[in-house]
Amino acid sequence: MLNYLRYLLSLGGASLYCCFPTPFLLTDCKNRKLAIIHRYKLWPSCGQPSTTIIHRKTSSIHFNQKVRLYGIGIGIVIGTTNGDIPGLASDPNFAKSWINMNVLPFYLASNIILITVGNEVMTSNDQNLMNKLLPAMQNGLLEFNSANGLPFAINPHPYFAYRSDTRLETLAFCLFQPNAGRTDGNTKIKYMNMFDAQVDAVYSALNSMGFKNVEIVVAESGWPYKGDDNEVGPSIEIAKAYNGNLIAHLRSMVGTPLMPGKSEDTYLFALYDED
């Protein structure tokens, strides 16, 4: 595990992070478990205690409780539940109330760095919930991000594009390997990898909504090393190629066609088996 991390870091810039399934426990003042911290910064600080940690909520966190966050420089990501999405989508006052209750009183003291909306909504098979996701983000949260200089978190996974189109040229396009490229039908921009195309798609959407100044953070991206017996794509070799080439691409600071000369802070998802 450590040798593989050293290999990734040697590809030598954006900050790089690893999602650790082994939990760090977050408790309240009565030692009740509130959350599992499962992401840790790898580069440039290489895992020092002062680097950014992001937690995934495993149960309802009540921010009127006293929460102990150990270490220096810890950044917190908070998120709305899927159950909050309908209210956020239909009622701007609900969105403002959520921000006023869960964010503003604790923003400076607790170093809240990101706000997420729901969890895996687009794969929930709940069409009503999926339809309300964008309005939920528009009613308050993107405005808050914009006003406070906070980034917008996305999960680009080229693997899923390859899983639905398993041609060799698609695999090369997803792995940052030499390929003929693909041209966007609207912008006429030629993309040489799927990651840039997915990130620019979000950037274009934010721009069209009036939030061009909101930065993008890649909350997770990776490639599975193992899947179902009939599943095409997961393997150790391909996962190593994707993660390594992604890091090299980010550290090159080439950027995307719509955001040249910069790279997004990126979290690498599930570098080892959590089981």
C-alpha positions as CSV (number, residue, x, y, z in Angstrom):
1,M,0.0,0.0,0.0
2,L,2.7,2.5,1.0
3,N,4.8,1.6,-2.0
4,Y,1.9,2.3,-4.3
5,L,1.2,5.6,-2.7
6,R,4.9,6.5,-3.1
7,Y,4.6,5.6,-6.8
8,L,1.6,7.8,-7.3
9,L,3.3,10.7,-5.5
10,S,6.5,10.3,-7.5
11,L,4.7,11.0,-10.8
12,G,5.0,14.5,-9.8
13,G,0.4,20.9,-9.0
14,A,-2.8,20.3,-7.6
15,S,-3.3,18.9,-4.1
16,L,-3.9,15.2,-4.1
17,Y,-5.9,13.3,-1.5
18,C,-6.7,9.7,-0.7
19,C,-10.0,8.3,0.6
20,F,-9.2,6.0,3.5
21,P,-12.1,3.6,4.4
22,T,-10.3,2.9,7.7
23,P,-12.2,5.3,9.9
24,F,-11.0,8.2,12.1
25,L,-13.7,8.7,14.7
26,L,-15.4,12.0,15.2
27,T,-17.2,12.3,18.5
28,D,-19.2,14.9,20.5
29,C,-18.5,16.0,24.0
30,K,-20.1,12.8,25.4
31,N,-17.9,10.5,23.2
32,R,-20.9,9.6,21.0
33,K,-19.9,8.7,17.5
34,L,-20.9,11.4,15.0
35,A,-19.0,10.7,11.8
36,I,-16.2,8.8,10.2
37,I,-13.4,10.8,8.7
38,H,-12.3,9.0,5.6
39,R,-10.2,11.3,3.4
40,Y,-6.7,12.5,4.0
41,K,-4.4,14.8,2.0
42,L,-1.5,13.1,0.3
43,W,0.4,15.8,-1.5
44,P,2.1,18.3,-1.1
45,S,2.0,17.7,2.7
46,C,2.2,13.9,2.4
47,G,-0.1,13.0,5.3
48,Q,1.1,15.4,8.0
49,P,-1.4,15.9,10.8
50,S,-2.0,19.5,9.8
51,T,-3.4,18.6,6.4
52,T,-7.0,18.7,5.3
53,I,-9.4,16.0,6.5
54,I,-12.9,15.6,5.2
55,H,-15.5,13.6,7.0
56,R,-18.5,11.6,5.8
57,K,-21.5,11.9,7.9
58,T,-22.7,8.5,9.2
59,S,-25.5,9.8,11.4
60,S,-27.2,13.1,12.0
61,I,-24.8,15.6,13.4
62,H,-26.4,18.3,15.5
63,F,-24.2,21.3,15.4
64,N,-25.5,22.7,18.6
65,Q,-23.5,19.9,20.3
66,K,-19.9,20.4,21.1
67,V,-17.8,18.6,18.6
68,R,-14.1,17.7,19.1
69,L,-12.0,17.9,16.0
70,Y,-8.4,16.8,16.8
71,G,-5.4,18.2,14.9
72,I,-4.5,21.5,13.3
73,G,-5.9,22.9,10.1
74,I,-8.9,20.4,9.8
75,G,-11.4,21.4,7.2
76,I,-15.0,20.1,7.4
77,V,-17.4,19.1,4.7
78,I,-21.0,19.2,5.7
79,G,-23.9,18.0,3.6
80,T,-27.7,18.1,3.3
81,T,-29.5,14.8,3.5
82,N,-31.4,13.4,0.6
83,G,-34.5,14.2,2.6
84,D,-33.6,17.9,2.6
85,I,-33.5,18.1,-1.2
86,P,-37.3,18.5,-1.9
87,G,-37.5,21.5,0.5
88,L,-34.3,23.0,-0.8
89,A,-35.6,22.7,-4.4
90,S,-39.1,24.2,-3.8
91,D,-38.6,26.8,-1.1
92,P,-35.7,29.3,-1.1
93,N,-36.6,30.2,2.4
94,F,-36.0,26.6,3.4
95,A,-32.5,26.9,1.8
96,K,-31.8,30.1,3.7
97,S,-33.0,28.6,6.9
98,W,-30.7,25.5,6.4
99,I,-27.7,27.8,5.8
100,N,-28.5,30.0,8.7
101,M,-28.9,27.0,11.1
102,N,-26.2,24.7,9.9
103,V,-23.5,26.9,8.4
104,L,-23.3,30.5,9.3
105,P,-23.0,30.2,13.1
106,F,-20.1,27.8,12.7
107,Y,-18.5,28.8,9.5
108,L,-15.4,30.6,10.7
109,A,-14.8,28.8,14.0
110,S,-15.1,25.3,12.5
111,N,-13.5,25.9,9.1
112,I,-16.3,24.6,6.9
113,I,-14.7,24.2,3.5
114,L,-17.4,22.5,1.4
115,I,-21.2,21.9,1.3
116,T,-22.6,18.9,-0.4
117,V,-26.2,18.3,-1.5
118,G,-27.4,14.8,-0.9
119,N,-25.5,11.6,-1.5
120,E,-25.4,9.6,-4.8
121,V,-28.6,11.1,-5.9
122,M,-28.1,10.4,-9.6
123,T,-27.7,6.7,-8.9
124,S,-30.6,6.5,-6.5
125,N,-33.2,5.5,-9.2
126,D,-35.5,8.1,-7.6
127,Q,-36.5,10.2,-10.6
128,N,-38.3,12.8,-8.5
129,L,-35.2,13.3,-6.3
130,M,-33.0,13.5,-9.3
131,N,-35.2,16.2,-10.9
132,K,-35.0,18.3,-7.7
133,L,-31.2,18.1,-7.3
134,L,-30.4,21.1,-9.5
135,P,-33.0,23.4,-8.1
136,A,-31.9,22.4,-4.6
137,M,-28.4,23.5,-5.4
138,Q,-29.6,26.7,-6.9
139,N,-31.7,27.8,-4.0
140,G,-29.1,29.1,-1.6
141,L,-26.1,26.8,-1.7
142,L,-24.4,28.0,-4.9
143,E,-25.0,31.5,-3.8
144,F,-23.4,30.8,-0.5
145,N,-20.4,29.1,-2.2
146,S,-20.0,32.1,-4.5
147,A,-20.3,34.7,-1.8
148,N,-17.8,33.0,0.4
149,G,-15.3,31.7,-2.1
150,L,-16.1,28.1,-1.5
151,P,-15.6,25.4,-4.2
152,F,-18.2,23.2,-5.8
153,A,-17.5,19.5,-5.4
154,I,-18.0,17.0,-8.2
155,N,-17.4,13.2,-8.7
156,P,-16.1,12.7,-12.3
157,H,-15.6,8.9,-12.9
158,P,-14.5,8.1,-16.5
159,Y,-14.9,4.4,-15.6
160,F,-18.6,4.6,-15.9
161,A,-18.3,6.1,-19.4
162,Y,-16.1,3.2,-20.4
163,R,-18.4,0.6,-18.8
164,S,-21.2,1.8,-21.2
165,D,-18.8,1.8,-24.2
166,T,-16.1,-0.8,-24.0
167,R,-14.3,-0.1,-27.2
168,L,-10.5,0.2,-27.0
169,E,-10.5,3.8,-28.2
170,T,-12.9,4.6,-25.3
171,L,-10.6,3.0,-22.8
172,A,-7.6,5.0,-24.1
173,F,-9.7,8.2,-23.9
174,C,-10.6,7.4,-20.3
175,L,-7.1,6.5,-19.3
176,F,-5.3,9.6,-20.6
177,Q,-3.6,7.4,-23.2
178,P,-2.9,8.4,-26.9
179,N,-6.2,8.5,-28.8
180,A,-7.9,10.4,-31.6
181,G,-9.8,12.6,-29.2
182,R,-13.5,13.5,-29.2
183,T,-15.2,16.8,-30.2
184,D,-17.9,18.4,-28.2
185,G,-20.9,19.0,-30.4
186,N,-21.8,22.3,-28.8
187,T,-18.5,24.0,-28.2
188,K,-16.6,22.2,-31.0
189,I,-13.7,21.8,-28.5
190,K,-11.7,18.6,-29.1
191,Y,-11.1,16.7,-25.8
192,M,-8.2,14.2,-25.4
193,N,-9.5,12.6,-22.2
194,M,-12.8,12.0,-20.5
195,F,-11.8,13.6,-17.2
196,D,-11.4,17.0,-18.8
197,A,-14.6,16.6,-20.7
198,Q,-16.6,15.8,-17.5
199,V,-15.0,18.6,-15.5
200,D,-15.6,21.2,-18.3
201,A,-19.2,20.0,-18.5
202,V,-19.8,21.1,-14.9
203,Y,-17.8,24.3,-15.4
204,S,-20.1,25.2,-18.4
205,A,-23.2,24.4,-16.3
206,L,-22.0,26.7,-13.5
207,N,-21.2,29.4,-16.0
208,S,-24.6,29.2,-17.6
209,M,-26.2,29.6,-14.1
210,G,-24.2,32.7,-13.3
211,F,-21.6,31.1,-11.1
212,K,-18.5,31.3,-13.2
213,N,-16.4,32.4,-10.2
214,V,-17.1,29.2,-8.2
215,E,-14.1,26.9,-8.2
216,I,-14.4,23.2,-8.8
217,V,-13.0,20.5,-6.5
218,V,-13.0,16.8,-7.5
219,A,-14.4,15.2,-4.5
220,E,-13.6,11.7,-5.8
221,S,-12.3,10.0,-8.9
222,G,-10.8,6.6,-9.4
223,W,-11.0,3.2,-11.1
224,P,-12.1,-0.1,-9.6
225,Y,-9.5,-2.9,-9.5
226,K,-12.2,-5.6,-9.1
227,G,-15.8,-6.0,-10.1
228,D,-18.4,-8.7,-10.9
229,D,-17.3,-11.6,-13.0
230,N,-19.1,-10.3,-16.1
231,E,-18.0,-6.7,-15.7
232,V,-15.6,-5.3,-18.2
233,G,-13.0,-2.8,-17.0
234,P,-12.0,-3.4,-13.4
235,S,-8.4,-4.6,-13.0
236,I,-5.3,-3.7,-11.0
237,E,-3.4,-2.7,-14.1
238,I,-6.1,-0.4,-15.4
239,A,-6.7,1.2,-12.0
240,K,-3.0,1.8,-11.7
241,A,-2.9,3.4,-15.2
242,Y,-5.9,5.6,-14.4
243,N,-4.7,6.9,-11.0
244,G,-1.1,7.4,-12.2
245,N,-2.1,9.2,-15.4
246,L,-4.7,11.3,-13.6
247,I,-2.0,12.5,-11.1
248,A,0.5,13.2,-13.9
249,H,-2.2,15.2,-15.8
250,L,-3.1,17.2,-12.7
251,R,0.5,17.9,-11.8
252,S,1.3,19.0,-15.3
253,M,-0.9,22.1,-14.6
254,V,-2.1,21.9,-18.2
255,G,-5.7,22.2,-17.0
256,T,-8.8,21.6,-19.1
257,P,-9.7,23.4,-22.4
258,L,-12.1,25.7,-20.6
259,M,-9.8,26.1,-17.5
260,P,-6.2,26.1,-18.9
261,G,-3.1,26.5,-16.7
262,K,-4.6,25.2,-13.5
263,S,-5.6,21.9,-11.9
264,E,-8.4,21.1,-9.5
265,D,-7.7,19.7,-6.0
266,T,-8.6,16.1,-6.4
267,Y,-9.5,13.2,-4.1
268,L,-8.5,9.7,-5.2
269,F,-11.2,7.3,-4.3
270,A,-10.7,3.9,-2.7
271,L,-7.0,3.2,-3.3
272,Y,-7.4,-0.1,-1.4
273,D,-10.1,-2.5,-0.5
274,E,-12.1,-1.4,2.5
275,D,-13.0,-5.0,3.3
